[in-house]
Amino acid sequence: MALINANDQNYQQLLQENENVLIKFYADWCGNCKLIAPKIRRMGEEEQFSKLAILDVNAEENPALRKLAGVDNLPYFAVFKKGELVGGSAASKIEFVHELVNSKLLS
């Protein structure tokens, strides 16, 4: 599944429409965010993550969603199952993101 641009206006609908959601929070100035972005795009194309919606959110422009997910550093990844936050953490390694998704959503 391709990355879905999300914001404070549409995130509630996206969380309701998708059972398993990974949200990637980034900022335009964040170097680590830019480095991990292509890896997250590729993750969305992998078969093992086919039941996962991946949302892309600019943390600086979407304070409501940032607060809901507890973003404290960037890049930050939050996982939601059936609309409920089940985990989240700042990370710059794709292996950590895979583990977060597998342990909280796909296990």
Backbone as CSV, one residue per row, in Angstrom:
resi,resn,N_x,N_y,N_z,CA_x,CA_y,CA_z,C_x,C_y,C_z
1,MET,0.843,-1.172,0.000,0.000,0.000,0.000,0.892,1.241,0.000
2,ALA,0.546,2.198,-0.790,1.315,3.434,-0.858,1.119,4.263,0.406
3,LEU,2.066,5.140,0.677,1.937,6.036,1.813,0.747,6.964,1.596
4,ILE,0.021,7.216,2.667,-1.148,8.083,2.620,-0.816,9.352,3.385
5,ASN,-0.964,10.500,2.749,-0.754,11.758,3.450,-1.917,11.988,4.387
6,ALA,-1.601,12.216,5.650,-2.641,12.423,6.656,-2.398,13.750,7.350
7,ASN,-3.469,14.266,7.954,-3.374,15.535,8.673,-4.436,15.579,9.764
8,ASP,-4.479,16.694,10.480,-5.431,16.834,11.583,-6.879,16.740,11.118
9,GLN,-7.138,17.013,9.849,-8.504,16.989,9.342,-8.974,15.592,8.936
10,ASN,-8.077,14.723,8.460,-8.535,13.437,7.932,-8.081,12.204,8.711
11,TYR,-7.291,12.367,9.744,-6.722,11.179,10.411,-7.777,10.308,11.086
12,GLN,-8.820,10.921,11.660,-9.827,10.103,12.344,-10.524,9.161,11.365
13,GLN,-10.843,9.661,10.194,-11.470,8.825,9.170,-10.524,7.710,8.735
14,LEU,-9.248,8.032,8.547,-8.271,7.023,8.132,-8.080,5.950,9.202
15,LEU,-8.097,6.342,10.460,-7.965,5.358,11.538,-9.188,4.449,11.609
16,GLN,-10.360,4.984,11.292,-11.579,4.176,11.302,-11.633,3.226,10.110
17,GLU,-11.117,3.642,8.981,-11.189,2.850,7.746,-10.163,1.720,7.696
18,ASN,-9.114,1.807,8.501,-8.018,0.835,8.443,-7.788,0.223,9.818
19,GLU,-7.779,-1.100,9.882,-7.611,-1.783,11.168,-6.209,-1.601,11.735
20,ASN,-5.189,-1.745,10.893,-3.793,-1.644,11.320,-3.143,-0.443,10.651
21,VAL,-2.660,0.498,11.463,-2.110,1.744,10.933,-0.760,2.043,11.572
22,LEU,0.197,2.372,10.729,1.487,2.896,11.154,1.529,4.354,10.715
23,ILE,1.832,5.254,11.649,1.964,6.667,11.292,3.422,7.066,11.440
24,LYS,3.964,7.630,10.363,5.332,8.163,10.372,5.227,9.672,10.518
25,PHE,5.770,10.196,11.611,5.813,11.632,11.831,7.186,12.146,11.411
26,TYR,7.192,13.251,10.690,8.437,13.825,10.192,8.347,15.354,10.236
27,ALA,9.478,15.992,9.976,9.537,17.435,9.767,10.463,17.664,8.578
28,ASP,10.217,18.727,7.847,11.016,19.004,6.655,12.500,19.207,6.970
29,TRP,12.815,19.690,8.159,14.192,19.970,8.536,14.924,18.744,9.108
30,CYS,14.220,17.653,9.323,14.764,16.483,10.016,15.557,15.577,9.066
31,GLY,16.865,15.513,9.272,17.724,14.687,8.419,17.416,13.206,8.516
32,ASN,17.223,12.690,9.726,16.907,11.269,9.887,15.556,10.921,9.272
33,CYS,14.636,11.876,9.284,13.325,11.650,8.650,13.508,11.431,7.150
34,LYS,14.370,12.225,6.554,14.628,12.106,5.111,15.330,10.793,4.783
35,LEU,16.214,10.345,5.676,16.942,9.102,5.431,16.047,7.868,5.508
36,ILE,15.086,7.866,6.417,14.248,6.676,6.587,13.045,6.678,5.638
37,ALA,12.704,7.820,5.068,11.508,7.930,4.218,11.462,6.898,3.085
38,PRO,12.529,6.695,2.296,12.436,5.697,1.216,12.278,4.269,1.745
39,LYS,12.825,3.990,2.913,12.684,2.657,3.500,11.239,2.404,3.920
40,ILE,10.579,3.440,4.423,9.178,3.306,4.811,8.311,3.132,3.556
41,ARG,8.627,3.847,2.487,7.884,3.660,1.226,8.018,2.222,0.731
42,ARG,9.230,1.680,0.780,9.441,0.287,0.352,8.706,-0.683,1.269
43,MET,8.671,-0.375,2.555,7.964,-1.222,3.513,6.500,-1.355,3.107
44,GLY,5.913,-0.273,2.643,4.518,-0.283,2.213,4.266,-1.173,1.012
45,GLU,5.299,-1.522,0.279,5.176,-2.370,-0.906,5.455,-3.845,-0.603
46,GLU,5.917,-4.148,0.617,6.266,-5.523,0.972,5.010,-6.329,1.311
47,GLU,4.983,-7.564,0.874,3.828,-8.444,1.077,3.474,-8.615,2.553
48,GLN,4.483,-8.757,3.412,4.212,-8.990,4.833,3.490,-7.819,5.498
49,PHE,3.539,-6.632,4.881,2.872,-5.456,5.438,1.667,-5.026,4.597
50,SER,1.128,-5.946,3.817,0.030,-5.608,2.907,-1.257,-5.224,3.636
51,LYS,-1.412,-5.638,4.878,-2.622,-5.299,5.646,-2.402,-4.086,6.544
52,LEU,-1.364,-3.319,6.245,-0.978,-2.178,7.055,-1.143,-0.890,6.260
53,ALA,-1.878,0.069,6.802,-1.962,1.402,6.205,-0.846,2.241,6.816
54,ILE,-0.066,2.894,5.969,1.028,3.726,6.446,0.689,5.181,6.146
55,LEU,0.571,5.966,7.209,0.243,7.377,7.078,1.496,8.216,7.249
56,ASP,1.612,9.250,6.453,2.739,10.170,6.472,2.229,11.501,7.018
57,VAL,2.805,11.981,8.132,2.286,13.172,8.801,3.417,14.145,9.114
58,ASN,3.251,15.386,8.679,4.180,16.442,9.046,3.853,16.848,10.480
59,ALA,4.747,16.556,11.403,4.491,16.780,12.831,4.323,18.260,13.165
60,GLU,5.000,19.124,12.442,4.916,20.551,12.742,3.588,21.160,12.316
61,GLU,2.953,20.594,11.325,1.724,21.158,10.782,0.456,20.510,11.334
62,ASN,0.593,19.491,12.166,-0.561,18.733,12.651,-0.465,18.478,14.154
63,PRO,-0.677,19.515,14.960,-0.494,19.378,16.412,-1.480,18.429,17.090
64,ALA,-2.691,18.317,16.608,-3.666,17.436,17.258,-3.238,15.971,17.137
65,LEU,-2.842,15.567,15.961,-2.410,14.190,15.747,-1.087,13.925,16.464
66,ARG,-0.202,14.904,16.447,1.075,14.778,17.163,0.824,14.555,18.655
67,LYS,-0.104,15.300,19.233,-0.416,15.152,20.661,-1.064,13.797,20.942
68,LEU,-1.991,13.366,20.085,-2.663,12.079,20.250,-1.661,10.933,20.300
69,ALA,-0.637,11.000,19.453,0.342,9.915,19.359,1.475,10.043,20.379
70,GLY,1.578,11.179,21.066,2.639,11.351,22.054,4.010,11.563,21.448
71,VAL,4.065,12.240,20.318,5.331,12.460,19.627,6.263,13.299,20.499
72,ASP,7.479,12.774,20.735,8.443,13.498,21.550,9.794,13.694,20.860
73,ASN,9.946,13.141,19.666,11.176,13.262,18.904,10.866,12.838,17.475
74,LEU,11.748,13.136,16.545,11.512,12.780,15.147,12.709,12.041,14.577
75,PRO,12.491,11.142,13.637,11.191,10.630,13.208,10.534,9.813,14.318
76,TYR,9.232,9.834,14.317,8.455,9.137,15.341,7.451,8.239,14.640
77,PHE,7.272,7.050,15.169,6.344,6.083,14.594,5.317,5.688,15.641
78,ALA,4.049,5.772,15.262,2.952,5.373,16.154,2.151,4.289,15.459
79,VAL,1.691,3.312,16.235,0.878,2.236,15.676,-0.496,2.245,16.341
80,PHE,-1.505,2.109,15.483,-2.895,2.105,15.918,-3.551,0.820,15.450
81,LYS,-4.312,0.198,16.324,-5.089,-0.994,15.990,-6.547,-0.675,16.292
82,LYS,-7.379,-0.801,15.281,-8.808,-0.505,15.401,-9.045,0.876,16.005
83,GLY,-8.240,1.845,15.568,-8.412,3.225,15.984,-7.788,3.602,17.312
84,GLU,-7.195,2.645,18.006,-6.595,2.892,19.320,-5.070,2.856,19.234
85,LEU,-4.426,3.808,19.878,-2.971,3.834,19.950,-2.484,2.647,20.773
86,VAL,-1.613,1.817,20.194,-1.090,0.649,20.906,0.417,0.707,21.110
87,GLY,1.070,1.708,20.557,2.511,1.838,20.744,3.080,2.956,19.912
88,GLY,4.278,3.370,20.279,4.947,4.403,19.517,6.319,4.692,20.073
89,SER,7.196,5.173,19.205,8.552,5.479,19.624,9.267,6.253,18.527
90,ALA,10.229,7.049,18.949,11.131,7.679,17.987,12.109,6.607,17.518
91,ALA,12.416,6.599,16.241,13.333,5.599,15.696,13.889,6.075,14.365
92,SER,15.106,5.679,14.092,15.688,6.000,12.792,16.198,4.749,12.080
93,LYS,15.878,3.587,12.625,16.280,2.314,12.008,15.035,1.548,11.577
94,ILE,15.038,1.111,10.340,13.873,0.414,9.786,13.618,-0.896,10.525
95,GLU,14.650,-1.536,11.023,14.465,-2.797,11.756,13.607,-2.572,13.003
96,PHE,13.804,-1.446,13.670,12.997,-1.134,14.846,11.535,-0.926,14.452
97,VAL,11.311,-0.254,13.335,9.942,-0.014,12.863,9.264,-1.346,12.529
98,HIS,9.968,-2.243,11.866,9.429,-3.573,11.564,9.037,-4.292,12.855
99,GLU,9.912,-4.253,13.846,9.637,-4.919,15.131,8.434,-4.296,15.824
100,LEU,8.332,-2.981,15.798,7.198,-2.286,16.410,5.891,-2.739,15.767
101,VAL,5.858,-2.769,14.455,4.656,-3.174,13.721,4.343,-4.645,13.981
102,ASN,5.347,-5.496,13.881,5.106,-6.933,14.072,4.651,-7.259,15.489
103,SER,5.218,-6.602,16.484,4.880,-6.929,17.860,3.544,-6.345,18.294
104,LYS,3.154,-5.202,17.755,1.938,-4.519,18.207,0.730,-4.762,17.305
105,LEU,0.968,-5.055,16.030,-0.150,-5.146,15.093,-0.309,-6.488,14.416
106,LEU,0.775,-7.060,13.951,0.666,-8.216,13.065,0.968,-9.547,13.745
107,SER,1.131,-9.540,15.055,1.453,-10.794,15.747,0.178,-11.578,16.067
